[in-house]
Amino acid sequence: MRGDDGYFDERVAARYDESAADMFDPAVVDPVVDFLVELAGSGRALELGIGTGRIALPLAKRGVPVHGIEMSKAMVARLRAKPGGEDIDVTIGDFATATVDATFSVAYLVFNTISNLTTQAAQVACFRNVATHLEPGGCFVIEVGVPGLQRLPPGETARVFHISETRWGIDEFDVANQGLTSHHFEIVDGRVERFSTPFRYAWPAEYDLMAELAGMTLRERWSGWRREPFTSDSRKHVSVWEKPPVPE
Ligand SMILES: C[S@@+](CC[C@H](N)C(=O)[O-])C[C@H]1O[C@@H](n2cnc3c(N)ncnc32)[C@H](O)[C@@H]1O
């Protein structure tokens, strides 16, 4: 049974940075931070699902005050143990509903984490929750994969997304319900460990509708943090929705 930490419990948190080592590479992190610094301007940033601080710590180092919302105390303990980690405020809770007594010029949800909300209702609630935390003219940024259905052969429900000497990943689709379970198998200390997480995938247009329900409009959509064009072949998108500025 899942505890209060959700899927990122003590066992997962202990190995998170190592398992996601490629995502901590400065070549991956720096463009994200550059993008967010620009949007934050002189304001504050809110990270939903702050985790161990992969993005929040370098962003704070660039002078942007960051507040996190995070369900997993185990992940936050890893953030706290890093240099600068004690200085970042974190609200423990579900980012679809948790509130923070502040407003922000940018809120962001990276690394497919919107899909950790496994119902449409929870994803809509998340957009609405973000909108209430944004200043007028503030932005909500999401980085999430485009559903990989074109790579799923007809009649199949599973697709391998990673193979290496010590790690294997298989995505299992439930197409009727826009559901996806990512199964990770890894050799740790000579034993195979399994970690499976459920996701709800959605097309970019559905997120646009969620944004509209929350009173925000699409401002930019790219296939990467360096503002690469979003095309029919893009595997992910970086989308920015804007809360309307106060009318003059
Ligand atoms: C894939 S990790 C990303 C962590 C960090 N943002 C990064 O980029 O490395 C997803 C994080 O979101 C958190 N999370 C997932 N669903 C959540 C929810 N509904 N409310 C709060 N945190 C959540 C998890 O505990 C985990 O720390």
The ligand as an SDF file (V2000), in Angstrom:
LIG
                    3D

 27 29  0  0  0  0  0  0  0  0999 V2000
    9.6600   12.8980  -11.4150 C   0  0  0  0  0  0  0  0  0  0  0  0
    9.8320   13.6520   -9.8380 S   0  0  0  0  0  0  0  0  0  0  0  0
   10.3710   15.2650  -10.3100 C   0  0  0  0  0  0  0  0  0  0  0  0
   11.1150   15.9690   -9.1980 C   0  0  0  0  0  0  0  0  0  0  0  0
   11.7450   17.2940   -9.6130 C   0  0  0  0  0  0  0  0  0  0  0  0
   10.7400   18.2420  -10.0660 N   0  0  0  0  0  0  0  0  0  0  0  0
   12.7390   17.0600  -10.7430 C   0  0  0  0  0  0  0  0  0  0  0  0
   12.5470   17.6260  -11.8190 O   0  0  0  0  0  0  0  0  0  0  0  0
   13.7080   16.3270  -10.5350 O   0  0  0  0  0  0  0  0  0  0  0  0
    8.1300   13.9670   -9.3750 C   0  0  0  0  0  0  0  0  0  0  0  0
    7.9980   14.5930   -8.0000 C   0  0  0  0  0  0  0  0  0  0  0  0
    6.6700   15.0560   -7.8350 O   0  0  0  0  0  0  0  0  0  0  0  0
    6.1650   14.6190   -6.5870 C   0  0  0  0  0  0  0  0  0  0  0  0
    4.7100   14.4640   -6.7290 N   0  0  0  0  0  0  0  0  0  0  0  0
    4.0510   13.6370   -7.5640 C   0  0  0  0  0  0  0  0  0  0  0  0
    2.7360   13.8160   -7.4690 N   0  0  0  0  0  0  0  0  0  0  0  0
    2.5500   14.7860   -6.5470 C   0  0  0  0  0  0  0  0  0  0  0  0
    1.4160   15.4420   -6.0180 C   0  0  0  0  0  0  0  0  0  0  0  0
    0.1780   15.1180   -6.4250 N   0  0  0  0  0  0  0  0  0  0  0  0
    1.5870   16.4100   -5.0970 N   0  0  0  0  0  0  0  0  0  0  0  0
    2.8410   16.7540   -4.6710 C   0  0  0  0  0  0  0  0  0  0  0  0
    3.9630   16.1700   -5.1320 N   0  0  0  0  0  0  0  0  0  0  0  0
    3.8210   15.2010   -6.0650 C   0  0  0  0  0  0  0  0  0  0  0  0
    6.8730   13.3200   -6.3050 C   0  0  0  0  0  0  0  0  0  0  0  0
    6.8720   12.9930   -4.9240 O   0  0  0  0  0  0  0  0  0  0  0  0
    8.2590   13.6130   -6.8530 C   0  0  0  0  0  0  0  0  0  0  0  0
    9.0820   14.2060   -5.9050 O   0  0  0  0  0  0  0  0  0  0  0  0
  1  2  1  0
  2  3  1  0
  2 10  1  0
  3  4  1  0
  4  5  1  0
  5  6  1  0
  5  7  1  0
  7  8  2  0
  7  9  1  0
 10 11  1  0
 11 12  1  0
 11 26  1  0
 12 13  1  0
 13 14  1  0
 13 24  1  0
 14 15  1  0
 14 23  1  0
 15 16  2  0
 16 17  1  0
 17 18  1  0
 17 23  2  0
 18 19  1  0
 18 20  2  0
 20 21  1  0
 21 22  2  0
 22 23  1  0
 24 25  1  0
 24 26  1  0
 26 27  1  0
M  CHG  2   2   1   9  -1
M  END
$$$$
